[in-house]
Amino acid sequence: METIIVYSKPHCIECNVLKRFLNDHQIQYETRDCSLNSAYLEEVKALGFLGVPVTVIKGKAIQGLQPDLILEQINRNQ
């Protein structure tokens, strides 16, 4: 399965809840911390978003905390 990418910032409550959700469901993902690397924030903007969290699954970007949509997209790609 292709890597799931989560764009986030450390003090973002929604980002932390999203990562906890993924961990609880034993879903592996790569974290891209936008506070440490401005290129990651530019990637978020290129996806059409201004803030985090943004989850990218198989090229599809999902903004915010949308667990049902994230699980649906993961199941669709397995």
C-alpha positions as YAML, in Angstrom:
chain: A
units: angstrom
residues:
- id: 1
  name: MET
  ca: [0.00, 0.00, 0.00]
- id: 2
  name: GLU
  ca: [1.17, 3.51, -0.80]
- id: 3
  name: THR
  ca: [2.33, 5.67, 2.10]
- id: 4
  name: ILE
  ca: [-0.31, 7.76, 3.82]
- id: 5
  name: ILE
  ca: [0.94, 11.30, 4.46]
- id: 6
  name: VAL
  ca: [-0.33, 13.50, 7.27]
- id: 7
  name: TYR
  ca: [0.61, 17.17, 7.09]
- id: 8
  name: SER
  ca: [0.45, 18.63, 10.57]
- id: 9
  name: LYS
  ca: [1.86, 20.99, 13.19]
- id: 10
  name: PRO
  ca: [2.81, 19.94, 16.75]
- id: 11
  name: HIS
  ca: [0.39, 22.19, 18.66]
- id: 12
  name: CYS
  ca: [-2.59, 21.53, 16.39]
- id: 13
  name: ILE
  ca: [-5.24, 19.74, 18.45]
- id: 14
  name: GLU
  ca: [-7.05, 18.40, 15.39]
- id: 15
  name: CYS
  ca: [-3.74, 17.10, 13.98]
- id: 16
  name: ASN
  ca: [-2.95, 15.27, 17.21]
- id: 17
  name: VAL
  ca: [-6.44, 13.72, 17.37]
- id: 18
  name: LEU
  ca: [-6.08, 12.58, 13.76]
- id: 19
  name: LYS
  ca: [-2.71, 10.93, 14.44]
- id: 20
  name: ARG
  ca: [-4.11, 9.27, 17.56]
- id: 21
  name: PHE
  ca: [-7.01, 7.94, 15.47]
- id: 22
  name: LEU
  ca: [-4.60, 6.50, 12.89]
- id: 23
  name: ASN
  ca: [-2.44, 4.97, 15.62]
- id: 24
  name: ASP
  ca: [-5.49, 3.45, 17.33]
- id: 25
  name: HIS
  ca: [-6.46, 1.83, 14.02]
- id: 26
  name: GLN
  ca: [-2.87, 0.66, 13.46]
- id: 27
  name: ILE
  ca: [-2.65, 2.64, 10.23]
- id: 28
  name: GLN
  ca: [0.91, 3.52, 9.28]
- id: 29
  name: TYR
  ca: [1.55, 7.02, 8.03]
- id: 30
  name: GLU
  ca: [4.29, 9.53, 7.40]
- id: 31
  name: THR
  ca: [4.10, 12.81, 9.32]
- id: 32
  name: ARG
  ca: [5.16, 15.97, 7.54]
- id: 33
  name: ASP
  ca: [5.59, 18.70, 10.13]
- id: 34
  name: CYS
  ca: [4.81, 22.02, 8.43]
- id: 35
  name: SER
  ca: [6.33, 23.97, 11.32]
- id: 36
  name: LEU
  ca: [9.77, 22.47, 10.66]
- id: 37
  name: ASN
  ca: [9.78, 22.50, 6.87]
- id: 38
  name: SER
  ca: [8.20, 25.33, 4.88]
- id: 39
  name: ALA
  ca: [8.23, 23.15, 1.76]
- id: 40
  name: TYR
  ca: [5.58, 20.96, 3.41]
- id: 41
  name: LEU
  ca: [3.34, 23.99, 3.90]
- id: 42
  name: GLU
  ca: [3.81, 24.80, 0.21]
- id: 43
  name: GLU
  ca: [2.74, 21.23, -0.62]
- id: 44
  name: VAL
  ca: [-0.42, 21.76, 1.45]
- id: 45
  name: LYS
  ca: [-1.12, 24.97, -0.46]
- id: 46
  name: ALA
  ca: [-0.51, 23.20, -3.79]
- id: 47
  name: LEU
  ca: [-3.18, 20.68, -2.75]
- id: 48
  name: GLY
  ca: [-5.58, 23.60, -2.39]
- id: 49
  name: PHE
  ca: [-5.61, 23.99, 1.39]
- id: 50
  name: LEU
  ca: [-4.46, 26.74, 3.74]
- id: 51
  name: GLY
  ca: [-4.22, 24.79, 6.98]
- id: 52
  name: VAL
  ca: [-3.58, 21.42, 8.54]
- id: 53
  name: PRO
  ca: [-4.26, 18.61, 9.09]
- id: 54
  name: VAL
  ca: [-4.32, 17.31, 5.56]
- id: 55
  name: THR
  ca: [-4.15, 13.57, 4.92]
- id: 56
  name: VAL
  ca: [-3.09, 12.30, 1.50]
- id: 57
  name: ILE
  ca: [-4.05, 8.74, 0.57]
- id: 58
  name: LYS
  ca: [-3.14, 7.48, -2.90]
- id: 59
  name: GLY
  ca: [-3.07, 11.04, -4.23]
- id: 60
  name: LYS
  ca: [-6.43, 12.04, -2.70]
- id: 61
  name: ALA
  ca: [-6.19, 14.87, -0.15]
- id: 62
  name: ILE
  ca: [-8.58, 14.99, 2.80]
- id: 63
  name: GLN
  ca: [-8.66, 18.13, 4.94]
- id: 64
  name: GLY
  ca: [-9.33, 18.09, 8.64]
- id: 65
  name: LEU
  ca: [-10.44, 15.32, 10.93]
- id: 66
  name: GLN
  ca: [-12.68, 13.10, 8.80]
- id: 67
  name: PRO
  ca: [-12.19, 9.56, 10.13]
- id: 68
  name: ASP
  ca: [-15.01, 7.98, 8.12]
- id: 69
  name: LEU
  ca: [-13.71, 9.42, 4.86]
- id: 70
  name: ILE
  ca: [-10.15, 8.40, 5.70]
- id: 71
  name: LEU
  ca: [-11.17, 4.81, 6.46]
- id: 72
  name: GLU
  ca: [-13.31, 4.70, 3.32]
- id: 73
  name: GLN
  ca: [-10.38, 5.88, 1.19]
- id: 74
  name: ILE
  ca: [-7.97, 3.38, 2.80]
- id: 75
  name: ASN
  ca: [-10.40, 0.49, 2.27]
- id: 76
  name: ARG
  ca: [-10.95, 1.56, -1.34]
- id: 77
  name: ASN
  ca: [-7.21, 1.34, -2.01]
- id: 78
  name: GLN
  ca: [-6.48, -2.04, -0.41]
...
